[in-house]
Amino acid sequence: QVHVVESGGGLVQSGGSLRLSCIATSIFSIYTMGWYRQAPGKQREMVAIITSGDSTNYADSVKGRFTISRDNPKNSVYLQMNSLKPEDTAVYYCKATSPVSESWGQGTQVTVSS
């Protein structure tokens, strides 16, 4: 089915930037891809999503700071994160939607220090 791998997480100071990358491999077409995050003790939440036609949607908390983009021929999606805040600290997960399933990566840790 679909295999999803994320990378690019790390430790950064408040106000800094990180760029997350995700590659999905599949025998099916990939429709919507997106980034979600889960902080300790919190439920997983949507951060940003993008369709195969490049329509995007962002959580209010990241609008103006994060940008999602994708490379359809390579089934890759990216999340440019600027002006990071300690509240952004979480494990970030990539999700890829195909005609038959939703697939998740294992996550990449983002830690923002004060």
Residue, then its C-alpha position, 0 to 999 in steps of 0.5 A: q500500500v502506501h509507505v510514508v517517511e518524514s524527516g527534518g525535525g530537530l531542536v531550535q530556539s524560539g523564533g527559528s525555522l525548520r523545514l520538514s520533508c515527507i515522501a510517500t511511496s504507493i501503487f495508488s495515486i496520492y490525493t491529499m497530503g498533510w501535516y499533523r502534530q501531537a504534543p505530550g498529553k494532547q490530542r493529535e491536531m491538523v497543522a496543514i493540508i494540501t490537495s493534489g491540486d495545491s489547495t491548502n488549509y492551515a490551523d489558525s495557530v500556524k497561519g502566516r508562519f508555516t507553509i505547506s507545499r508538495d511535489n506531485p511527481k515524487n509524492s513529496v510534501y514539505l512544511q516550512m516552519n518559521s517564527l517557531k514558538p515553544e508551543d509548536t513543540a510536538v511530534y509531527y506526522c505526515k499523512a497521505t491519502s490514496p483512493v483506498s487508505e490513509s497512511w501515516g508516517q512514524g513522526t519526527q520530533v520538533t522541539v522549540s526552546s525559549 
